[in-house]
Amino acid sequence: MSSKIARQKCPDLIFCPPDFRKYKQVSSEIREIFYQYTDLVEPLSLDEAFLDVTESKVAINSATLIAREIKQKIKEKLNLTASAGVSYNKFLAKIASDINKPDGLFILPPGKAEEFIDRLEIKKFFGVGKVTAKKMNDLGIYYGSDLKLVTKHELIRLFGKAGSYYYDVARGIDDRPVMPDRERKSVGVENTFASDLQEEDELSAEIEKLINELWRRVERTGKIGKTLTLKIKFSDFEQITRSSTKTNFFLEKEEVLTSALHLLKLEYPFPKSIRLLGLTISNFYVENSGPVQLVLDFI
């Protein structure tokens, strides 16, 4: 539930502020353990990653034994539990990792995959969000076995390019390789407010705070982009996004701030209170894509 509702239900609730610096440090230490076994590590989030151990660095030719050893090392070094899923592709490994949390280990061999997927609820499919799950449910698709009855052509008509993915994973097919060098497509930041906001001046002040953190991340990544996206989540969890793309790239923090405040102003007056604002810069400059036009001030 939202923090606002939690505080209403429990006025004496104590909120512990997050420590993202600590989370990133621990995440880095865990990944160092991963790299002891393979260089094919694809981070999925701060606390998740895909590992391809087909040709591991250690003399262990069992993915299950490697998973057990990794879990044990994380426990010994960091005193943390970890859950692992072992299977023959990314889709099934991700789902398997969620089965026996916390401190779980679930193995899904090829011979049992079809039966497992048939009985799996659609809402638990990796890559199917809440909105898509509801749409599928409205179409009578509740389990993998239901999804398998829908033709690829119909799934593409209903869900676009994702339809091909849904068709394949319903049959246990996922040929995506583990990509250790995934290129960053965007840099973003967001904040959920302790209390919902609705006044333009309050929200503008929050935008300025977000810009400072966003620009710090942009400078750290060394990326420059030309598209700015504003994310607004209302008190009833309805969410909208608004984007602006420059002819040139964002080279100064003040440019980003001006564009962000403009996007916010276009939505005012707000129909309801807002619980979250987010900002993302994307559409990055790609090396060898041509020169970047700089704007110079002449006196």
C-alpha positions in Angstrom: 0.0 0.0 0.0 1.0 3.6 -0.3 2.8 5.2 2.6 0.0 7.7 3.0 -2.6 4.9 3.5 -0.1 3.1 5.8 0.2 6.2 8.0 -3.6 6.6 8.1 -4.0 3.0 9.3 -1.1 3.2 11.7 -0.4 6.8 12.9 2.5 5.8 15.0 4.2 4.0 12.1 8.0 4.6 12.0 9.4 5.1 8.5 13.0 4.1 7.9 14.6 6.2 5.1 16.2 4.2 2.3 19.9 4.1 2.0 20.6 3.6 -1.7 24.3 4.1 -1.3 24.4 1.1 1.0 22.1 -0.9 -1.4 24.4 -0.2 -4.3 27.5 -1.2 -2.3 26.0 -4.5 -1.3 24.7 -5.1 -4.9 28.3 -4.6 -6.1 29.6 -7.1 -3.6 27.0 -9.7 -4.6 27.9 -9.2 -8.3 31.6 -9.8 -7.5 30.5 -13.2 -6.2 28.6 -13.8 -9.5 31.8 -12.9 -11.5 33.7 -15.7 -9.7 31.6 -18.1 -11.7 30.9 -16.4 -15.0 31.5 -13.2 -16.9 28.0 -13.5 -18.5 26.1 -11.5 -15.8 23.2 -9.4 -16.9 21.8 -7.1 -14.2 18.1 -7.0 -14.1 17.7 -4.6 -11.2 19.7 -3.6 -8.1 19.1 -7.0 -6.5 18.6 -9.4 -9.5 20.7 -10.7 -12.4 20.7 -13.3 -15.0 23.8 -15.6 -15.1 24.8 -17.9 -18.0 26.9 -20.7 -16.5 27.0 -22.9 -19.5 30.8 -22.4 -19.5 31.5 -21.4 -16.0 34.9 -20.4 -14.5 34.8 -23.1 -11.9 35.1 -26.9 -12.1 31.4 -27.4 -11.4 29.3 -28.6 -14.4 25.9 -28.2 -12.6 24.0 -25.0 -12.6 22.1 -26.2 -9.5 25.3 -26.7 -7.6 26.6 -23.3 -8.7 23.4 -21.7 -7.5 23.7 -23.4 -4.1 27.3 -22.3 -3.8 26.5 -18.7 -4.7 23.7 -18.6 -2.2 26.0 -19.9 0.5 28.7 -17.3 -0.3 26.2 -14.5 -0.2 25.1 -15.7 3.3 28.7 -16.1 4.6 30.0 -12.8 3.2 27.0 -10.5 3.7 24.7 -12.4 6.0 21.9 -12.1 3.4 19.5 -14.7 2.0 19.2 -15.0 -1.7 16.7 -16.9 -3.9 17.7 -18.6 -7.2 15.9 -20.0 -10.1 17.7 -22.5 -12.4 16.3 -23.3 -15.9 17.3 -23.4 -19.6 16.2 -19.9 -20.5 15.8 -16.4 -19.0 12.0 -16.5 -18.8 11.8 -19.7 -16.8 14.8 -18.9 -14.6 13.2 -15.6 -13.6 9.9 -17.2 -12.7 11.7 -20.0 -10.9 13.6 -17.5 -8.8 10.3 -16.2 -7.4 8.9 -19.6 -6.3 10.4 -20.4 -2.9 11.3 -16.9 -1.5 12.9 -16.1 0.8 16.1 -18.2 0.6 14.7 -20.4 -2.1 16.1 -22.5 -4.9 13.8 -23.8 -7.6 15.0 -26.0 -10.5 12.9 -26.2 -13.7 14.3 -28.8 -16.1 13.1 -29.0 -19.7 10.9 -32.1 -19.1 8.8 -30.3 -16.5 8.6 -26.9 -18.1 5.5 -27.4 -20.3 3.3 -28.7 -17.4 4.6 -25.9 -15.1 3.8 -23.1 -17.6 0.3 -24.5 -18.3 -0.5 -24.2 -14.6 1.1 -20.8 -14.2 -1.1 -17.8 -13.6 -0.8 -15.2 -16.3 -0.1 -12.5 -13.7 3.0 -14.4 -12.7 4.4 -14.4 -16.2 7.7 -12.5 -16.5 6.9 -9.6 -18.8 3.2 -9.4 -18.1 2.3 -6.4 -16.0 -0.9 -5.7 -14.2 -2.6 -3.9 -17.1 -1.7 -6.6 -19.6 -2.7 -9.3 -17.1 -6.1 -7.7 -16.6 -6.6 -7.4 -20.4 -5.7 -11.1 -20.8 -8.1 -12.0 -18.0 -10.9 -10.1 -19.7 -10.2 -12.2 -22.8 -10.5 -15.4 -20.7 -6.8 -16.0 -20.4 -6.0 -16.8 -16.8 -3.3 -19.5 -17.1 -0.5 -20.5 -19.4 -2.7 -23.2 -20.9 -5.2 -20.6 -21.9 -2.5 -18.4 -23.5 -1.3 -21.4 -25.5 -4.7 -21.7 -27.2 -4.4 -18.2 -28.8 -2.8 -18.0 -32.2 0.4 -15.9 -32.7 -1.5 -13.7 -35.2 -4.2 -12.9 -32.7 -1.7 -12.2 -29.9 0.2 -9.8 -32.2 -3.1 -8.1 -33.1 -4.0 -7.7 -29.4 -0.6 -6.9 -27.9 1.6 -5.7 -30.8 5.2 -6.9 -31.0 4.9 -8.4 -27.4 2.4 -10.9 -28.8 5.2 -12.9 -30.4 7.0 -13.0 -27.0 3.8 -14.2 -25.2 3.3 -16.9 -27.9 6.8 -18.2 -27.4 7.0 -18.2 -23.6 3.7 -20.0 -23.3 5.6 -22.8 -25.0 8.7 -22.4 -22.9 10.6 -20.7 -25.8 12.9 -17.8 -25.0 16.1 -17.5 -27.1 17.3 -14.2 -25.6 21.0 -14.5 -24.6 22.3 -13.2 -21.3 23.6 -9.7 -22.3 26.4 -8.6 -19.9 26.9 -5.3 -21.6 23.4 -4.0 -21.9 23.5 -0.4 -23.2 21.8 2.1 -20.9 18.7 3.5 -22.7 17.7 6.2 -20.2 18.6 7.9 -16.9 15.8 8.6 -14.5 14.7 9.6 -11.0 11.4 9.7 -9.2 10.0 10.5 -5.8 6.8 9.4 -3.9 5.6 12.1 -1.6 4.8 11.5 2.1 1.6 13.5 1.5 -0.2 14.0 -1.9 0.4 17.4 -3.6 -1.8 19.4 -5.9 -0.6 23.0 -6.0 1.7 24.1 -8.8 4.2 25.9 -6.7 4.7 22.8 -4.4 5.1 20.5 -7.4 7.5 22.9 -9.1 9.7 22.8 -6.0 9.7 19.0 -6.1 10.7 19.2 -9.8 13.7 21.3 -8.9 14.8 18.7 -6.3 14.4 15.9 -8.9 16.4 17.8 -11.4 19.4 18.1 -9.1 19.5 14.3 -8.6 18.7 13.6 -12.3 21.6 15.8 -13.5 23.9 14.2 -11.0 23.1 10.8 -12.5 23.5 12.1 -16.0 26.9 13.5 -15.3 27.9 10.2 -13.6 26.9 8.1 -16.7 28.4 10.6 -19.1 25.3 10.4 -21.4 23.6 13.3 -23.1 20.1 12.9 -24.4 17.5 15.0 -26.2 14.2 13.6 -24.8 12.8 14.5 -21.4 9.8 12.5 -20.0 7.7 13.6 -17.0 5.9 10.9 -15.1 2.9 11.8 -12.9 1.2 9.3 -10.7 -2.0 10.5 -9.1 -3.5 9.7 -5.7 -5.7 7.0 -7.2 -2.6 5.4 -8.9 -3.6 6.5 -12.4 -0.4 7.3 -14.2 0.4 9.6 -17.2 3.6 10.5 -19.0 4.4 13.6 -21.0 7.6 14.0 -23.2 9.5 16.7 -24.9 12.2 16.1 -27.5 14.7 18.9 -28.4 16.3 19.3 -31.7 19.6 19.5 -29.9 20.8 17.7 -26.7 20.4 18.7 -23.1 23.8 20.1 -22.2 22.9 22.2 -19.1 20.9 21.4 -16.0 18.9 24.6 -16.4 17.7 23.5 -19.8 16.3 20.3 -18.3 14.7 22.3 -15.5 13.0 24.7 -18.0 11.6 21.8 -20.0 10.4 19.9 -17.0 8.6 22.9 -15.5 7.0 23.5 -19.0 5.7 19.9 -19.1 4.3 20.3 -15.6 2.6 23.6 -16.4 0.9 22.1 -19.4 -1.0 19.8 -17.1 -2.2 22.4 -14.7 -4.7 22.6 -13.1 -4.4 19.0 -12.0 -7.7 17.1 -11.8 -6.6 15.3 -8.6 -3.8 15.2 -6.1 -0.4 13.8 -7.1 1.6 11.2 -5.1 4.6 10.7 -7.4 6.7 12.7 -9.9 9.4 11.2 -12.0 11.8 12.5 -14.7 13.8 10.6 -17.3 16.2 11.6 -20.0 16.6 9.3 -23.0 17.3 9.4 -26.7 21.0 9.5 -26.0 23.8 10.6 -28.3 25.4 7.6 -30.0 29.0 7.7 -30.9 29.7 7.9 -34.7 26.1 9.2 -35.2 27.3 12.6 -36.3 28.4 15.8 -34.6 26.6 17.4 -31.7 25.6 21.1 -32.4 26.7 23.2 -29.4 25.1 26.5 -28.6 27.7 29.3 -27.9 27.0 32.6 -26.3 28.7 35.5 -28.1 29.3 38.9 -26.4 
